[in-house]
Amino acid sequence: MELTRRDAVAALAAVGGGAAIGLSGLVEPPSATSNDHGPRESGSGAPDDAEIEETLVATAEVVYPSAISGIEEFVGTFLSGRLDREEHRAGMARAVSELDELAAEWYGDRFAALDPGERNEFLRELGADLVEEDPGGSTAERVRYYVVNEVLLALYASPTGGELVGIENPQGHPGGQASYQRGPQA
Amino acid sequence: MSADRSPVTDADVCVIGAGPAGALVADRLSAADHDVVILDAGPRFEDGAPTRIERTERAIRPAYGRPDVWDVGGERDAYSATGEWFYPLNHARVKGIGGSTLHWQGMVMRLHEDDFASASERGVGVDWPIDYEELRPYYADAETELGVSGADDNPFGPPREEPFPNPAFPPSYSDGLFAEACEKLEISMHSVPNARNSEPYDGRSACVGYGTCQPICPSGAKYDAGVHVESAEEEGATVIERATVEKLEHGPDRIEAAHYATPEGEYRQEADAFVLAAGGVETPRLLLLSDSEHYPDGLANSSGAVGKYFMDHLFAGAGGVLDEPTRQNHVGFLTSESHQFYDDADEEVGPFKLEFFNYAGPSPVEQALGGDQWGDELLDSLQASYGNHVAVGGLVEQLPREDSYVGLDPDETDHLGNPVPDVHWNVGDRALRTLERANELQTRILEELGADVRWTVGPENTGPAYHHMGTTRMGTDPTESVVNPDLRTHDLENCWIASSATFPTGGALNPTLTIAALALRAAERVDAAL
């Protein structure tokens, strides 16, 4: 399934994004995200927005179902509604920074530079699959919260991800009053 | 910048608690040109971070428990639970502007006529000193204030003539599945009155289907008492948030002032009249904390009934899976229920209602965030878990019992050094028998539907519905009750209580519409007294 820009805007409209639809009545269009950055050297300071985005896209490529494509634009657009939350952005930056440091130690390169198989293996070695998310917890728990679950929230609280499971208006998405009344064939 | 939390000069009325009862009383009295000040122990959530949409994310993410969504917990909210049944108090309340309507489900039914006459009609409990006819116009008023979405299609409900302000939410797809089974069993289903907008109402949006209703509605379509606090402020009321009332200064016949603590210091609010609206736990606690030489067992407690007769509704439920899609978890509210068996209540079995769930089984996004898989494995797991769950819930009445009470725990103190509330919750055999009866019907419905029944919540594992009732009961006899039928305390001429704490019995219906109706009635009485 190809994720489109429209899917990303819908993901932003969901709980993970910026505005509560019923109150505002509209969704702000996502701002363009910069992709004109070079690779960050390990240990070269706090990651900027583009580097956070690159890491989360690289994570989504591992934790999303294999049938999903169009991840880069989807995650990038979603993050445009997330990175302006100062505290949340700081948590993401710290988790990404630690993720990269460990990736460099264990696999010899930044997380996003690893191939998908290595990224999957590394995240599991870190324990990010088995731990409960915790924004104030260990590295693994924060990676689960700010990185892995960040992109899982984007997908599964959006209609696109919901539809993969069979629910076009998943919890967290303001999908209106019609879908709960509809039958499976509608 | 520090907020001004100093007291209001020359206040006519001091309302303690900014939940639905306090908000409605404050709104009405402000509109009647009285100078009103509202004190609440919690914050005004809309003023700062996290935003409501960020709190909604907390409702979905596994890192946060339910109390975290509205910042409940810590020293301020310490409590004890020493009864036969554990009471999870901090899952059951919110402190702040809006009170527990911030996290409530939003179901708003009128009590049935027999609920006001339990002793006479059912042979157990006590009669209320007022009947349904007395409260009926206030129920209609409350429905308008809360913007209830409903339909006059409940053949078992009490008589009503006024239309609901908003149309009922249409039945869900799964309601249709239940309807076929219920028809075969001759069980009638009907709509649920919801305090959430099916259409835009009173400047608030229609429901947009976030599906996180309990514990939070990000769109504002679900009513919360912030609506009436804001309205009261527009009429001139003053709201002092983060103001914990610790003690009521009084003489033998009147309250003189409320002593409250804020982040900046302690203050004393005088007023001509006081309305206690801090719910069924903190209201009796404040009275018990305000003991004196005049009232050695607690203020307004000549009867000894303050804190006694603590009641909640108990949850009964059963659920399972079908071999077809059931379309659950699109919304977080209910659209169908049945009161068919409610008025069969007698000495042995209490009233109960049945609820047909729209959110049975796991929510895929919550499961995804809490699982230990990802990629295709996660998707396979979500697809296997979601899609064919069904459940029938219900609420059951418990009777008032003297050994079920809210007291003070002398061994534990809160952030201000005051003894914490001890919720000593005992339930009684009639409630347990009623749970069994509800479970029988729930299981029969599910089996008729063809479900594989996977779980039951009944006498062995039930829990409370977070409706705190009975702890300052209403009555005509000052030796047996705390407030009179006008909701004024028997002991004090300028103190009223607006709360489910005044319910003599609880029925088996969600209490907030009755709280609202009583609050509007109390406001009339306070206005007349002023």
Chai-1 contact restraints between the chains, C-beta under 6 A:
chainA,res_idxA,chainB,res_idxB,connection_type,confidence,min_distance_angstrom,max_distance_angstrom,comment,restraint_id
A,V15,B,T56,contact,1.0,0.0,6.0,A-B,restraint_1
A,V15,B,E57,contact,1.0,0.0,6.0,A-B,restraint_2
A,A20,B,I53,contact,1.0,0.0,6.0,A-B,restraint_3
A,A20,B,P218,contact,1.0,0.0,6.0,A-B,restraint_4
A,A20,B,S219,contact,1.0,0.0,6.0,A-B,restraint_5
A,I21,B,V208,contact,1.0,0.0,6.0,A-B,restraint_6
A,G22,B,S205,contact,1.0,0.0,6.0,A-B,restraint_7
A,G22,B,V208,contact,1.0,0.0,6.0,A-B,restraint_8
A,G22,B,S219,contact,1.0,0.0,6.0,A-B,restraint_9
A,G22,B,G220,contact,1.0,0.0,6.0,A-B,restraint_10
A,G22,B,A221,contact,1.0,0.0,6.0,A-B,restraint_11
A,L23,B,G220,contact,1.0,0.0,6.0,A-B,restraint_12
A,V63,B,W374,contact,1.0,0.0,6.0,A-B,restraint_13
A,V63,B,G375,contact,1.0,0.0,6.0,A-B,restraint_14
A,P65,B,D376,contact,1.0,0.0,6.0,A-B,restraint_15
A,P65,B,L379,contact,1.0,0.0,6.0,A-B,restraint_16
A,S66,B,D376,contact,1.0,0.0,6.0,A-B,restraint_17
A,D129,B,D372,contact,1.0,0.0,6.0,A-B,restraint_18
A,L130,B,D372,contact,1.0,0.0,6.0,A-B,restraint_19
A,E132,B,P62,contact,1.0,0.0,6.0,A-B,restraint_20
A,E133,B,P62,contact,1.0,0.0,6.0,A-B,restraint_21
A,E133,B,A63,contact,1.0,0.0,6.0,A-B,restraint_22
A,D134,B,A63,contact,1.0,0.0,6.0,A-B,restraint_23
A,P135,B,A63,contact,1.0,0.0,6.0,A-B,restraint_24
A,N149,B,L369,contact,1.0,0.0,6.0,A-B,restraint_25
A,L152,B,A368,contact,1.0,0.0,6.0,A-B,restraint_26
A,L152,B,L369,contact,1.0,0.0,6.0,A-B,restraint_27
A,Y156,B,P364,contact,1.0,0.0,6.0,A-B,restraint_28
A,Y156,B,V365,contact,1.0,0.0,6.0,A-B,restraint_29
A,Y156,B,A368,contact,1.0,0.0,6.0,A-B,restraint_30
A,A157,B,V365,contact,1.0,0.0,6.0,A-B,restraint_31
A,L164,B,L379,contact,1.0,0.0,6.0,A-B,restraint_32
A,V165,B,P364,contact,1.0,0.0,6.0,A-B,restraint_33
A,V165,B,L382,contact,1.0,0.0,6.0,A-B,restraint_34
A,V165,B,Q383,contact,1.0,0.0,6.0,A-B,restraint_35
A,V165,B,Y386,contact,1.0,0.0,6.0,A-B,restraint_36
A,G166,B,Y386,contact,1.0,0.0,6.0,A-B,restraint_37
A,G166,B,G387,contact,1.0,0.0,6.0,A-B,restraint_38
A,N169,B,G209,contact,1.0,0.0,6.0,A-B,restraint_39
A,N169,B,H330,contact,1.0,0.0,6.0,A-B,restraint_40
A,P170,B,P364,contact,1.0,0.0,6.0,A-B,restraint_41
A,P170,B,V365,contact,1.0,0.0,6.0,A-B,restraint_42
A,Q171,B,G211,contact,1.0,0.0,6.0,A-B,restraint_43
A,Q171,B,N329,contact,1.0,0.0,6.0,A-B,restraint_44
A,Q171,B,S363,contact,1.0,0.0,6.0,A-B,restraint_45
A,Q171,B,V365,contact,1.0,0.0,6.0,A-B,restraint_46
A,G172,B,I60,contact,1.0,0.0,6.0,A-B,restraint_47
A,G172,B,V365,contact,1.0,0.0,6.0,A-B,restraint_48
A,P174,B,V208,contact,1.0,0.0,6.0,A-B,restraint_49
A,P174,B,G209,contact,1.0,0.0,6.0,A-B,restraint_50
A,P174,B,Y210,contact,1.0,0.0,6.0,A-B,restraint_51
A,G175,B,G209,contact,1.0,0.0,6.0,A-B,restraint_52
A,G176,B,V208,contact,1.0,0.0,6.0,A-B,restraint_53
A,G176,B,G209,contact,1.0,0.0,6.0,A-B,restraint_54
A,Q177,B,C207,contact,1.0,0.0,6.0,A-B,restraint_55
A,Q177,B,G209,contact,1.0,0.0,6.0,A-B,restraint_56
A,S179,B,H330,contact,1.0,0.0,6.0,A-B,restraint_57
A,Y180,B,S172,contact,1.0,0.0,6.0,A-B,restraint_58
A,Y180,B,H330,contact,1.0,0.0,6.0,A-B,restraint_59
A,Y180,B,V331,contact,1.0,0.0,6.0,A-B,restraint_60
A,Q181,B,P170,contact,1.0,0.0,6.0,A-B,restraint_61
A,G183,B,Y173,contact,1.0,0.0,6.0,A-B,restraint_62
A,P184,B,P325,contact,1.0,0.0,6.0,A-B,restraint_63
